[in-house]
Amino acid sequence: MNMTTMMWRAIATGVLLSCTTATLLSSPGQARESSGNGQYMAVYFAQNSPERMLDILRGDRPELQSSYLAALTRSVVLGHSGWLRWEAEAQLVYHTGMQNHWESNAVLVARQMKFPWDDVLDTRVAVGNGLSWAFEEPPLEPRGDPEDGESARLLNYTLVELEFSPPGDSDWSLFSRLHHRSGVMRTFSDIKGGSNFLGLGLRFRID
């Protein structure tokens, strides 16, 4: 078995184990509790920005270019720790525009569930980290800078998300997300660069 096959199987196995563990630990009555236990699906669409992740998070208005993605996600709640909700999320992503390929991601997510104004607008902030597998080497990585080297199919994946829903225990929410792939300063395949996509999506509870 070659290294590529082993990496892909590791990603798939990690998602399966996370989902199976959450299913075994969840009781039938737990799925509909307040704060949104259970399982979710989401769709989101995003556009590429050549800016660096830290520049985007600082609030600078990012430049956008003609490369897009559409993503379908399935997530399961693993548990709660204070006001944090822990989730495992699997993604299937299709890129079009300046790059055309499929991508699959597996990520562990921490979601802040409580804010003082939730009785007016239910607000949540999430960050996640995991692995990303591109079915072809993405040409936008690492942002066209020759000094950053070439990209690789297996890289680190990070998300930063802001989510809104009506007050109460709503089954639906809207969210904005930063979708980030990178080599984490040459940790993955000696890759220095990465890619950033900014998008909007819709999430809904399925149990």
ABEGO torsion letter per residue (X at the ends): XBAAAAAAAAAAAAAAAAAAAAAAABBAAAAABBGGBEBBBBBBBBBBBABBAAAAAAGBBBBBBBBBBBBBBBBBBAEBBEABBBBBBBBBBBBBEABBBBBBBBBBBBBBABBAAAAABBBBBBBBBBBBBBABBBAAOBGGBAAAEBBBABBBBBBBBBBBBBBEBBABBBBBBBBBBBAGGGABGGBABBBBBBBBBBBBBAX
